[in-house]
């Protein structure tokens, strides 16, 4: 069952998303990553971004229960190969 979560975008992710944040539905963090990857503007960023759930780093298998705040953090200086961010 998908959960309603608040997604906040930071730095390049914010520019790519065209907004500071939005409410989305996903069952796991991996599902959220796939949802974002399906958007052309966020595809590359979603592949290399780190995700925080309520301030804690979390991986793709993290199950979302609803009401969480998920921060999408693109890699910063030296964090990803430049070909992924074109």
Gaussian input, Z-matrix of N, CA and C with variables (Angstrom, degrees):
# hf/3-21g

backbone

0 1
 N
 C     1     B1
 C     2     B2     1     A1
 N     3     B3     2     A2     1     D1
 C     4     B4     3     A3     2     D2
 C     5     B5     4     A4     3     D3
 N     6     B6     5     A5     4     D4
 C     7     B7     6     A6     5     D5
 C     8     B8     7     A7     6     D6
 N     9     B9     8     A8     7     D7
 C    10    B10     9     A9     8     D8
 C    11    B11    10    A10     9     D9
 N    12    B12    11    A11    10    D10
 C    13    B13    12    A12    11    D11
 C    14    B14    13    A13    12    D12
 N    15    B15    14    A14    13    D13
 C    16    B16    15    A15    14    D14
 C    17    B17    16    A16    15    D15
 N    18    B18    17    A17    16    D16
 C    19    B19    18    A18    17    D17
 C    20    B20    19    A19    18    D18
 N    21    B21    20    A20    19    D19
 C    22    B22    21    A21    20    D20
 C    23    B23    22    A22    21    D21
 N    24    B24    23    A23    22    D22
 C    25    B25    24    A24    23    D23
 C    26    B26    25    A25    24    D24
 N    27    B27    26    A26    25    D25
 C    28    B28    27    A27    26    D26
 C    29    B29    28    A28    27    D27
 N    30    B30    29    A29    28    D28
 C    31    B31    30    A30    29    D29
 C    32    B32    31    A31    30    D30
 N    33    B33    32    A32    31    D31
 C    34    B34    33    A33    32    D32
 C    35    B35    34    A34    33    D33
 N    36    B36    35    A35    34    D34
 C    37    B37    36    A36    35    D35
 C    38    B38    37    A37    36    D36
 N    39    B39    38    A38    37    D37
 C    40    B40    39    A39    38    D38
 C    41    B41    40    A40    39    D39
 N    42    B42    41    A41    40    D40
 C    43    B43    42    A42    41    D41
 C    44    B44    43    A43    42    D42
 N    45    B45    44    A44    43    D43
 C    46    B46    45    A45    44    D44
 C    47    B47    46    A46    45    D45
 N    48    B48    47    A47    46    D46
 C    49    B49    48    A48    47    D47
 C    50    B50    49    A49    48    D48
 N    51    B51    50    A50    49    D49
 C    52    B52    51    A51    50    D50
 C    53    B53    52    A52    51    D51
 N    54    B54    53    A53    52    D52
 C    55    B55    54    A54    53    D53
 C    56    B56    55    A55    54    D54
 N    57    B57    56    A56    55    D55
 C    58    B58    57    A57    56    D56
 C    59    B59    58    A58    57    D57
 N    60    B60    59    A59    58    D58
 C    61    B61    60    A60    59    D59
 C    62    B62    61    A61    60    D60
 N    63    B63    62    A62    61    D61
 C    64    B64    63    A63    62    D62
 C    65    B65    64    A64    63    D63
 N    66    B66    65    A65    64    D64
 C    67    B67    66    A66    65    D65
 C    68    B68    67    A67    66    D66
 N    69    B69    68    A68    67    D67
 C    70    B70    69    A69    68    D68
 C    71    B71    70    A70    69    D69
 N    72    B72    71    A71    70    D70
 C    73    B73    72    A72    71    D71
 C    74    B74    73    A73    72    D72
 N    75    B75    74    A74    73    D73
 C    76    B76    75    A75    74    D74
 C    77    B77    76    A76    75    D75
 N    78    B78    77    A77    76    D76
 C    79    B79    78    A78    77    D77
 C    80    B80    79    A79    78    D78
 N    81    B81    80    A80    79    D79
 C    82    B82    81    A81    80    D80
 C    83    B83    82    A82    81    D81
 N    84    B84    83    A83    82    D82
 C    85    B85    84    A84    83    D83
 C    86    B86    85    A85    84    D84
 N    87    B87    86    A86    85    D85
 C    88    B88    87    A87    86    D86
 C    89    B89    88    A88    87    D87
 N    90    B90    89    A89    88    D88
 C    91    B91    90    A90    89    D89
 C    92    B92    91    A91    90    D90
 N    93    B93    92    A92    91    D91
 C    94    B94    93    A93    92    D92
 C    95    B95    94    A94    93    D93
 N    96    B96    95    A95    94    D94
 C    97    B97    96    A96    95    D95
 C    98    B98    97    A97    96    D96
 N    99    B99    98    A98    97    D97
 C   100   B100    99    A99    98    D98
 C   101   B101   100   A100    99    D99
 N   102   B102   101   A101   100   D100
 C   103   B103   102   A102   101   D101
 C   104   B104   103   A103   102   D102
 N   105   B105   104   A104   103   D103
 C   106   B106   105   A105   104   D104
 C   107   B107   106   A106   105   D105
 N   108   B108   107   A107   106   D106
 C   109   B109   108   A108   107   D107
 C   110   B110   109   A109   108   D108
 N   111   B111   110   A110   109   D109
 C   112   B112   111   A111   110   D110
 C   113   B113   112   A112   111   D111
 N   114   B114   113   A113   112   D112
 C   115   B115   114   A114   113   D113
 C   116   B116   115   A115   114   D114
 N   117   B117   116   A116   115   D115
 C   118   B118   117   A117   116   D116
 C   119   B119   118   A118   117   D117
 N   120   B120   119   A119   118   D118
 C   121   B121   120   A120   119   D119
 C   122   B122   121   A121   120   D120
 N   123   B123   122   A122   121   D121
 C   124   B124   123   A123   122   D122
 C   125   B125   124   A124   123   D123
 N   126   B126   125   A125   124   D124
 C   127   B127   126   A126   125   D125
 C   128   B128   127   A127   126   D126
 N   129   B129   128   A128   127   D127
 C   130   B130   129   A129   128   D128
 C   131   B131   130   A130   129   D129
 N   132   B132   131   A131   130   D130
 C   133   B133   132   A132   131   D131
 C   134   B134   133   A133   132   D132
 N   135   B135   134   A134   133   D133
 C   136   B136   135   A135   134   D134
 C   137   B137   136   A136   135   D135
 N   138   B138   137   A137   136   D136
 C   139   B139   138   A138   137   D137
 C   140   B140   139   A139   138   D138
 N   141   B141   140   A140   139   D139
 C   142   B142   141   A141   140   D140
 C   143   B143   142   A142   141   D141
 N   144   B144   143   A143   142   D142
 C   145   B145   144   A144   143   D143
 C   146   B146   145   A145   144   D144
 N   147   B147   146   A146   145   D145
 C   148   B148   147   A147   146   D146
 C   149   B149   148   A148   147   D147
 N   150   B150   149   A149   148   D148
 C   151   B151   150   A150   149   D149
 C   152   B152   151   A151   150   D150
 N   153   B153   152   A152   151   D151
 C   154   B154   153   A153   152   D152
 C   155   B155   154   A154   153   D153
 N   156   B156   155   A155   154   D154
 C   157   B157   156   A156   155   D155
 C   158   B158   157   A157   156   D156
 N   159   B159   158   A158   157   D157
 C   160   B160   159   A159   158   D158
 C   161   B161   160   A160   159   D159
 N   162   B162   161   A161   160   D160
 C   163   B163   162   A162   161   D161
 C   164   B164   163   A163   162   D162
 N   165   B165   164   A164   163   D163
 C   166   B166   165   A165   164   D164
 C   167   B167   166   A166   165   D165
 N   168   B168   167   A167   166   D166
 C   169   B169   168   A168   167   D167
 C   170   B170   169   A169   168   D168
 N   171   B171   170   A170   169   D169
 C   172   B172   171   A171   170   D170
 C   173   B173   172   A172   171   D171
 N   174   B174   173   A173   172   D172
 C   175   B175   174   A174   173   D173
 C   176   B176   175   A175   174   D174
 N   177   B177   176   A176   175   D175
 C   178   B178   177   A177   176   D176
 C   179   B179   178   A178   177   D177
 N   180   B180   179   A179   178   D178
 C   181   B181   180   A180   179   D179
 C   182   B182   181   A181   180   D180
 N   183   B183   182   A182   181   D181
 C   184   B184   183   A183   182   D182
 C   185   B185   184   A184   183   D183
 N   186   B186   185   A185   184   D184
 C   187   B187   186   A186   185   D185
 C   188   B188   187   A187   186   D186
 N   189   B189   188   A188   187   D187
 C   190   B190   189   A189   188   D188
 C   191   B191   190   A190   189   D189
 N   192   B192   191   A191   190   D190
 C   193   B193   192   A192   191   D191
 C   194   B194   193   A193   192   D192
 N   195   B195   194   A194   193   D193
 C   196   B196   195   A195   194   D194
 C   197   B197   196   A196   195   D195
 N   198   B198   197   A197   196   D196
 C   199   B199   198   A198   197   D197
 C   200   B200   199   A199   198   D198
 N   201   B201   200   A200   199   D199
 C   202   B202   201   A201   200   D200
 C   203   B203   202   A202   201   D201
 N   204   B204   203   A203   202   D202
 C   205   B205   204   A204   203   D203
 C   206   B206   205   A205   204   D204
 N   207   B207   206   A206   205   D205
 C   208   B208   207   A207   206   D206
 C   209   B209   208   A208   207   D207
 N   210   B210   209   A209   208   D208
 C   211   B211   210   A210   209   D209
 C   212   B212   211   A211   210   D210
 N   213   B213   212   A212   211   D211
 C   214   B214   213   A213   212   D212
 C   215   B215   214   A214   213   D213
 N   216   B216   215   A215   214   D214
 C   217   B217   216   A216   215   D215
 C   218   B218   217   A217   216   D216
 N   219   B219   218   A218   217   D217
 C   220   B220   219   A219   218   D218
 C   221   B221   220   A220   219   D219
 N   222   B222   221   A221   220   D220
 C   223   B223   222   A222   221   D221
 C   224   B224   223   A223   222   D222
 N   225   B225   224   A224   223   D223
 C   226   B226   225   A225   224   D224
 C   227   B227   226   A226   225   D225
 N   228   B228   227   A227   226   D226
 C   229   B229   228   A228   227   D227
 C   230   B230   229   A229   228   D228
 N   231   B231   230   A230   229   D229
 C   232   B232   231   A231   230   D230
 C   233   B233   232   A232   231   D231
 N   234   B234   233   A233   232   D232
 C   235   B235   234   A234   233   D233
 C   236   B236   235   A235   234   D234
 N   237   B237   236   A236   235   D235
 C   238   B238   237   A237   236   D236
 C   239   B239   238   A238   237   D237
 N   240   B240   239   A239   238   D238
 C   241   B241   240   A240   239   D239
 C   242   B242   241   A241   240   D240
 N   243   B243   242   A242   241   D241
 C   244   B244   243   A243   242   D242
 C   245   B245   244   A244   243   D243
 N   246   B246   245   A245   244   D244
 C   247   B247   246   A246   245   D245
 C   248   B248   247   A247   246   D246
 N   249   B249   248   A248   247   D247
 C   250   B250   249   A249   248   D248
 C   251   B251   250   A250   249   D249
 N   252   B252   251   A251   250   D250
 C   253   B253   252   A252   251   D251
 C   254   B254   253   A253   252   D252
 N   255   B255   254   A254   253   D253
 C   256   B256   255   A255   254   D254
 C   257   B257   256   A256   255   D255

   B1=1.4473
   B2=1.5290
   B3=1.3244
   B4=1.4616
   B5=1.5161
   B6=1.3211
   B7=1.4527
   B8=1.5248
   B9=1.3276
   B10=1.4549
   B11=1.5170
   B12=1.3332
   B13=1.4536
   B14=1.5247
   B15=1.3176
   B16=1.4597
   B17=1.5194
   B18=1.3248
   B19=1.4592
   B20=1.5201
   B21=1.3393
   B22=1.4644
   B23=1.5196
   B24=1.3171
   B25=1.4592
   B26=1.5177
   B27=1.3259
   B28=1.4596
   B29=1.5184
   B30=1.3312
   B31=1.4655
   B32=1.5378
   B33=1.3358
   B34=1.4553
   B35=1.5182
   B36=1.3220
   B37=1.4659
   B38=1.5311
   B39=1.3194
   B40=1.4652
   B41=1.5226
   B42=1.3281
   B43=1.4643
   B44=1.5241
   B45=1.3160
   B46=1.4662
   B47=1.5305
   B48=1.3234
   B49=1.4665
   B50=1.5226
   B51=1.3249
   B52=1.4576
   B53=1.5168
   B54=1.3388
   B55=1.4600
   B56=1.5291
   B57=1.3325
   B58=1.4653
   B59=1.5188
   B60=1.3189
   B61=1.4470
   B62=1.5107
   B63=1.3164
   B64=1.4589
   B65=1.5187
   B66=1.3219
   B67=1.4620
   B68=1.5257
   B69=1.3219
   B70=1.4632
   B71=1.5142
   B72=1.3235
   B73=1.4620
   B74=1.5153
   B75=1.3185
   B76=1.4571
   B77=1.5239
   B78=1.3189
   B79=1.4659
   B80=1.5253
   B81=1.3315
   B82=1.4654
   B83=1.5234
   B84=1.3187
   B85=1.4525
   B86=1.5273
   B87=1.3180
   B88=1.4662
   B89=1.5155
   B90=1.3321
   B91=1.4667
   B92=1.5244
   B93=1.3318
   B94=1.4614
   B95=1.5241
   B96=1.3312
   B97=1.4640
   B98=1.5315
   B99=1.3296
   B100=1.4638
   B101=1.5286
   B102=1.3141
   B103=1.4564
   B104=1.5294
   B105=1.3171
   B106=1.4622
   B107=1.5274
   B108=1.3211
   B109=1.4677
   B110=1.5238
   B111=1.3207
   B112=1.4689
   B113=1.5253
   B114=1.3141
   B115=1.4643
   B116=1.5284
   B117=1.3249
   B118=1.4665
   B119=1.5304
   B120=1.3102
   B121=1.4619
   B122=1.5278
   B123=1.3191
   B124=1.4651
   B125=1.5261
   B126=1.3204
   B127=1.4644
   B128=1.5231
   B129=1.3067
   B130=1.4751
   B131=1.5232
   B132=1.3102
   B133=1.4611
   B134=1.5261
   B135=1.3297
   B136=1.4644
   B137=1.5240
   B138=1.3269
   B139=1.4594
   B140=1.5261
   B141=1.3297
   B142=1.4667
   B143=1.5280
   B144=1.3141
   B145=1.4629
   B146=1.5278
   B147=1.3249
   B148=1.4617
   B149=1.5215
   B150=1.3184
   B151=1.4559
   B152=1.5283
   B153=1.3172
   B154=1.4515
   B155=1.5161
   B156=1.3113
   B157=1.4655
   B158=1.5183
   B159=1.3252
   B160=1.4674
   B161=1.5286
   B162=1.3487
   B163=1.4532
   B164=1.5163
   B165=1.3268
   B166=1.4640
   B167=1.5223
   B168=1.3322
   B169=1.4630
   B170=1.5250
   B171=1.3390
   B172=1.4677
   B173=1.5242
   B174=1.3212
   B175=1.4577
   B176=1.5134
   B177=1.3071
   B178=1.4606
   B179=1.5279
   B180=1.3169
   B181=1.4670
   B182=1.5273
   B183=1.3346
   B184=1.4662
   B185=1.5260
   B186=1.3247
   B187=1.4701
   B188=1.5229
   B189=1.3201
   B190=1.4628
   B191=1.5219
   B192=1.3220
   B193=1.4646
   B194=1.5197
   B195=1.3192
   B196=1.4639
   B197=1.5066
   B198=1.3151
   B199=1.4436
   B200=1.5192
   B201=1.3326
   B202=1.4588
   B203=1.5301
   B204=1.3288
   B205=1.4546
   B206=1.5155
   B207=1.3182
   B208=1.4607
   B209=1.5235
   B210=1.3254
   B211=1.4548
   B212=1.5221
   B213=1.3296
   B214=1.4623
   B215=1.5276
   B216=1.3282
   B217=1.4610
   B218=1.5229
   B219=1.3401
   B220=1.4620
   B221=1.5227
   B222=1.3169
   B223=1.4595
   B224=1.5252
   B225=1.3063
   B226=1.4530
   B227=1.5247
   B228=1.2794
   B229=1.4594
   B230=1.5270
   B231=1.3169
   B232=1.4573
   B233=1.5098
   B234=1.3294
   B235=1.4514
   B236=1.5090
   B237=1.3443
   B238=1.4655
   B239=1.5205
   B240=1.3053
   B241=1.4655
   B242=1.5224
   B243=1.3126
   B244=1.4605
   B245=1.5243
   B246=1.3230
   B247=1.4637
   B248=1.5386
   B249=1.3065
   B250=1.4630
   B251=1.5203
   B252=1.3195
   B253=1.4599
   B254=1.5129
   B255=1.3095
   B256=1.4739
   B257=1.4882
   A1=108.39
   A2=116.47
   A3=121.22
   A4=110.98
   A5=115.27
   A6=122.00
   A7=109.44
   A8=116.89
   A9=121.87
   A10=108.42
   A11=115.89
   A12=121.01
   A13=109.50
   A14=115.72
   A15=121.68
   A16=107.69
   A17=116.16
   A18=122.12
   A19=108.56
   A20=115.67
   A21=120.93
   A22=108.59
   A23=115.19
   A24=121.57
   A25=110.03
   A26=116.25
   A27=122.16
   A28=110.07
   A29=116.08
   A30=125.15
   A31=110.70
   A32=117.57
   A33=122.16
   A34=113.01
   A35=117.48
   A36=120.28
   A37=110.09
   A38=116.89
   A39=121.42
   A40=109.96
   A41=116.48
   A42=119.68
   A43=110.27
   A44=117.23
   A45=121.02
   A46=111.67
   A47=117.00
   A48=121.20
   A49=111.37
   A50=116.43
   A51=120.37
   A52=113.64
   A53=115.82
   A54=120.49
   A55=108.66
   A56=115.30
   A57=119.97
   A58=111.94
   A59=116.47
   A60=120.16
   A61=111.32
   A62=114.56
   A63=120.89
   A64=109.38
   A65=115.75
   A66=121.28
   A67=107.31
   A68=115.71
   A69=121.96
   A70=109.78
   A71=115.78
   A72=121.50
   A73=109.51
   A74=116.00
   A75=121.96
   A76=108.03
   A77=115.04
   A78=120.50
   A79=111.40
   A80=115.81
   A81=121.33
   A82=108.81
   A83=115.29
   A84=119.30
   A85=110.49
   A86=117.44
   A87=121.43
   A88=111.67
   A89=116.69
   A90=120.33
   A91=110.49
   A92=116.55
   A93=120.13
   A94=109.74
   A95=117.15
   A96=120.61
   A97=109.90
   A98=117.66
   A99=121.32
   A100=111.42
   A101=116.60
   A102=121.46
   A103=109.96
   A104=116.77
   A105=120.74
   A106=111.31
   A107=116.77
   A108=121.27
   A109=111.48
   A110=117.30
   A111=121.48
   A112=112.41
   A113=117.00
   A114=121.56
   A115=108.15
   A116=117.82
   A117=119.46
   A118=114.38
   A119=118.51
   A120=121.04
   A121=112.48
   A122=117.78
   A123=121.87
   A124=113.50
   A125=117.69
   A126=120.92
   A127=112.66
   A128=117.65
   A129=120.06
   A130=111.54
   A131=116.09
   A132=119.35
   A133=111.06
   A134=117.44
   A135=119.85
   A136=112.24
   A137=117.32
   A138=120.94
   A139=112.43
   A140=117.02
   A141=119.96
   A142=113.53
   A143=117.41
   A144=121.45
   A145=111.80
   A146=114.12
   A147=121.25
   A148=107.09
   A149=115.69
   A150=120.76
   A151=109.30
   A152=115.22
   A153=121.56
   A154=108.24
   A155=117.03
   A156=121.89
   A157=106.51
   A158=114.89
   A159=121.01
   A160=111.21
   A161=115.71
   A162=121.42
   A163=115.82
   A164=118.49
   A165=122.24
   A166=110.46
   A167=116.05
   A168=120.22
   A169=109.13
   A170=116.33
   A171=120.18
   A172=109.73
   A173=115.49
   A174=122.28
   A175=112.07
   A176=115.10
   A177=121.82
   A178=113.92
   A179=118.99
   A180=120.68
   A181=112.88
   A182=117.14
   A183=120.92
   A184=110.23
   A185=116.71
   A186=122.29
   A187=109.90
   A188=115.82
   A189=122.59
   A190=108.72
   A191=116.47
   A192=120.38
   A193=113.02
   A194=116.62
   A195=120.87
   A196=111.63
   A197=115.40
   A198=121.09
   A199=114.72
   A200=117.35
   A201=119.29
   A202=110.91
   A203=113.60
   A204=121.08
   A205=106.88
   A206=116.75
   A207=121.83
   A208=108.45
   A209=115.97
   A210=122.07
   A211=109.23
   A212=115.79
   A213=122.47
   A214=106.82
   A215=115.64
   A216=122.09
   A217=109.86
   A218=117.44
   A219=118.41
   A220=109.15
   A221=116.62
   A222=118.70
   A223=110.53
   A224=115.46
   A225=120.82
   A226=108.29
   A227=118.78
   A228=124.41
   A229=112.31
   A230=115.79
   A231=121.39
   A232=114.31
   A233=118.49
   A234=121.05
   A235=116.22
   A236=117.81
   A237=119.44
   A238=109.06
   A239=116.41
   A240=118.97
   A241=109.86
   A242=116.58
   A243=120.28
   A244=112.99
   A245=119.12
   A246=120.02
   A247=111.23
   A248=118.37
   A249=120.91
   A250=112.28
   A251=117.99
   A252=120.78
   A253=112.71
   A254=119.45
   A255=121.08
   A256=111.82
   D1=129.90
   D2=179.91
   D3=-73.92
   D4=149.02
   D5=-179.43
   D6=-115.62
   D7=145.69
   D8=173.47
   D9=-77.80
   D10=125.75
   D11=178.82
   D12=-131.99
   D13=152.78
   D14=175.04
   D15=-96.90
   D16=120.96
   D17=-178.67
   D18=-106.28
   D19=127.11
   D20=175.40
   D21=-113.76
   D22=135.78
   D23=-179.58
   D24=-105.08
   D25=142.79
   D26=-178.87
   D27=-124.60
   D28=146.09
   D29=173.13
   D30=52.61
   D31=-124.73
   D32=-176.93
   D33=-61.96
   D34=-29.13
   D35=177.20
   D36=-65.95
   D37=-38.16
   D38=178.51
   D39=-64.80
   D40=-44.12
   D41=178.51
   D42=-62.63
   D43=-43.43
   D44=-178.51
   D45=-66.62
   D46=-39.47
   D47=-178.68
   D48=-74.66
   D49=-26.90
   D50=-178.49
   D51=77.38
   D52=15.17
   D53=178.46
   D54=-158.22
   D55=163.14
   D56=179.04
   D57=-76.06
   D58=-29.92
   D59=-178.42
   D60=-176.50
   D61=173.31
   D62=179.62
   D63=-163.04
   D64=165.43
   D65=176.33
   D66=-98.92
   D67=127.35
   D68=179.86
   D69=-130.35
   D70=171.26
   D71=176.98
   D72=-121.44
   D73=132.47
   D74=177.23
   D75=-158.16
   D76=152.85
   D77=179.04
   D78=-89.59
   D79=-38.63
   D80=178.52
   D81=-132.75
   D82=168.02
   D83=176.03
   D84=-64.50
   D85=-34.01
   D86=175.10
   D87=-61.70
   D88=-39.07
   D89=176.75
   D90=-64.69
   D91=-39.50
   D92=177.55
   D93=-64.00
   D94=-44.46
   D95=178.73
   D96=-58.30
   D97=-43.02
   D98=179.20
   D99=-64.92
   D100=-39.41
   D101=177.77
   D102=-60.91
   D103=-44.80
   D104=179.33
   D105=-69.51
   D106=-37.49
   D107=179.55
   D108=-63.08
   D109=-26.36
   D110=179.17
   D111=-72.66
   D112=-13.31
   D113=177.27
   D114=-91.85
   D115=119.25
   D116=-176.50
   D117=-51.09
   D118=-41.17
   D119=-177.49
   D120=-68.22
   D121=-25.39
   D122=-176.97
   D123=-107.41
   D124=-1.40
   D125=-173.37
   D126=-56.35
   D127=-53.13
   D128=-176.79
   D129=-69.22
   D130=-41.28
   D131=-179.28
   D132=-63.63
   D133=-40.81
   D134=-177.87
   D135=-64.02
   D136=-25.95
   D137=179.57
   D138=-72.31
   D139=-28.59
   D140=-173.77
   D141=-115.46
   D142=-4.37
   D143=-176.60
   D144=-71.94
   D145=153.62
   D146=168.55
   D147=-96.62
   D148=150.37
   D149=179.72
   D150=-122.86
   D151=133.05
   D152=173.54
   D153=-111.82
   D154=132.36
   D155=175.78
   D156=-110.60
   D157=115.28
   D158=-176.08
   D159=49.53
   D160=42.78
   D161=175.18
   D162=85.18
   D163=-2.03
   D164=-178.38
   D165=-113.50
   D166=132.44
   D167=178.19
   D168=-58.96
   D169=136.10
   D170=-178.11
   D171=-141.19
   D172=152.11
   D173=179.51
   D174=-99.01
   D175=175.47
   D176=-175.13
   D177=-59.32
   D178=-27.67
   D179=-178.15
   D180=-81.09
   D181=-5.64
   D182=-179.16
   D183=-61.40
   D184=121.96
   D185=179.94
   D186=-82.27
   D187=132.77
   D188=179.62
   D189=-96.87
   D190=133.84
   D191=-176.40
   D192=-106.92
   D193=-13.88
   D194=-179.33
   D195=113.98
   D196=138.78
   D197=178.63
   D198=86.03
   D199=-5.15
   D200=179.38
   D201=-71.37
   D202=158.44
   D203=170.50
   D204=-107.99
   D205=122.56
   D206=-179.36
   D207=-112.75
   D208=122.87
   D209=177.03
   D210=-98.95
   D211=131.50
   D212=177.93
   D213=-103.27
   D214=112.31
   D215=-175.36
   D216=-114.15
   D217=108.53
   D218=176.32
   D219=-69.07
   D220=159.15
   D221=179.24
   D222=-63.29
   D223=144.51
   D224=178.68
   D225=-100.20
   D226=-170.63
   D227=-173.46
   D228=-36.65
   D229=118.61
   D230=177.66
   D231=75.25
   D232=7.47
   D233=-173.90
   D234=-81.83
   D235=-15.98
   D236=-178.95
   D237=-154.18
   D238=152.93
   D239=174.15
   D240=-59.44
   D241=138.02
   D242=-175.25
   D243=-62.66
   D244=-26.44
   D245=-178.90
   D246=-65.93
   D247=-21.22
   D248=179.71
   D249=-79.05
   D250=-16.79
   D251=-173.58
   D252=-108.16
   D253=7.83
   D254=178.03
   D255=-69.90

